[in-house]
Amino acid sequence: MKTMSLPKGVAYFVAGLLLALTLVAVTGAGGEAPAVGRYQMEITSRNGFTDIFVIDTATGAIKYVGKDEGKPFDQIHGK
């Protein structure tokens, strides 16, 4: 009875391909990228007063930061 086997090069290629696919699946590649740079700050100074504005670049919402300093964007009431 004669057995059939793959050449070593093909076996190494398949093993490497499976390893690469496993690496992609484990690291979560291909998913949605985090929102880097979503919030931006603009600081203006007029007549000795400093105004701080936070801009949500995804929605276009602009909020003035006064006494709400240190709060999450959703909790800033603004002016």
C-alpha positions in Angstrom: 0.0 0.0 0.0 1.4 3.3 -1.1 0.9 6.4 1.1 0.6 9.9 -0.3 2.3 12.8 1.3 2.7 16.5 0.6 6.1 18.0 -0.3 7.7 19.8 2.7 7.5 23.2 1.1 3.7 22.9 0.8 3.3 21.7 4.3 5.4 24.7 5.6 3.4 27.1 3.5 0.1 25.8 4.9 1.4 25.9 8.4 2.6 29.5 8.0 -0.7 30.5 6.5 -2.6 29.0 9.4 -0.3 30.7 11.9 -0.8 34.1 10.1 -4.6 33.7 10.1 -4.6 32.7 13.8 -2.5 35.8 14.6 -4.9 38.1 12.8 -7.9 36.5 14.5 -6.3 36.7 18.0 -5.1 40.3 17.7 -8.5 41.5 16.4 -7.1 43.0 13.2 -9.7 44.1 10.7 -12.0 45.5 13.4 -13.1 49.1 13.8 -10.2 51.4 14.6 -10.4 53.4 17.8 -11.5 57.0 17.4 -8.0 58.6 17.7 -8.3 62.4 17.5 -12.1 62.5 17.9 -12.0 65.2 20.5 -10.0 68.4 19.9 -9.5 71.4 22.1 -9.3 75.1 21.0 -8.1 77.6 23.5 -8.5 81.3 22.9 -7.5 84.3 25.0 -9.3 87.6 24.8 -8.7 90.6 27.1 -7.0 88.4 29.7 -9.8 85.8 29.7 -9.1 82.3 28.5 -11.9 80.3 26.8 -11.6 76.5 26.3 -13.8 74.8 23.7 -14.0 71.0 23.1 -15.0 69.9 19.7 -16.4 66.4 18.9 -15.2 65.9 15.3 -17.4 62.9 14.8 -20.7 64.7 15.6 -19.6 68.3 15.2 -20.7 69.2 18.7 -18.8 72.1 20.3 -18.9 72.7 24.0 -17.5 75.5 26.2 -15.5 74.2 29.2 -15.9 76.5 32.2 -16.7 75.0 35.6 -17.1 71.6 33.9 -13.4 71.0 33.8 -12.4 67.3 34.2 -15.8 65.9 33.3 -16.5 63.6 30.3 -17.7 65.3 27.1 -21.3 64.0 27.6 -21.5 65.6 31.0 -20.3 69.1 30.0 -23.2 71.5 29.9 -21.4 74.3 28.2 -22.6 77.9 27.9 
